[in-house]
Amino acid sequence: MSEPLVVVIPHRLGKDEALRRIRDGLGRAKGEFAALLTLENETWDGDRLTFGVKALGQRASGIIDVGETGVRLEVTLPWLLAKFAAAAQRVIGQKGTLLLEKK
């Protein structure tokens, strides 16, 4: 296994609103990225999501922790998916920031 991909996205929404937006955003992402990846499991325990995904025939697992001032995503990628980690990190950071911008 490679080093985990970690993305931290600061926000000013408070935990409850950030959690609501993350849950809603994940629902939309399942449809938007269905051709690229499949969410195989999704378990919420309070403000922590533990998940598994399958992409390009590879499996990855991770967690999302939602806090008062930031969201932290950590995904452990197999070597093939790790090749795309830098691009994925940029996209996740951009989309996450848009999702958590105060409106």
C-alpha positions, 0 to 999 in steps of 0.5 A, spaced: 500 500 500 502 507 498 501 513 503 494 515 504 491 521 500 489 526 505 485 532 504 484 537 509 478 543 507 477 548 512 470 551 513 466 556 517 460 553 517 460 549 524 460 542 524 452 540 523 452 544 516 458 542 514 456 535 515 449 536 512 453 539 506 457 533 506 452 528 506 448 531 500 454 532 496 456 525 497 449 523 494 450 527 488 457 525 487 455 517 487 451 519 480 456 524 477 462 519 478 458 513 477 462 511 471 469 512 474 467 509 481 463 505 485 461 506 493 461 499 496 460 501 503 458 507 507 458 507 514 456 513 518 458 514 526 457 521 528 461 525 524 465 520 521 464 516 515 468 510 513 467 508 506 470 503 501 470 505 493 472 501 487 475 505 481 479 502 475 478 495 478 482 497 484 479 498 491 480 503 496 478 505 503 478 511 507 475 516 512 472 523 512 472 526 519 467 533 519 469 538 524 467 545 527 472 548 522 474 543 517 473 536 514 479 531 513 479 526 508 484 520 508 484 515 503 488 509 502 490 507 495 492 501 492 499 503 487 495 503 481 490 509 484 496 512 487 498 514 480 492 519 480 493 521 487 495 528 485 490 530 480 485 527 485 487 531 491 486 537 487 479 535 484 477 533 491 480 540 494 476 544 489 470 540 489 470 540 497 471 547 498 466 549 493 461 545 497 463 548 504 463 555 502 459 559 506 452 561 502 
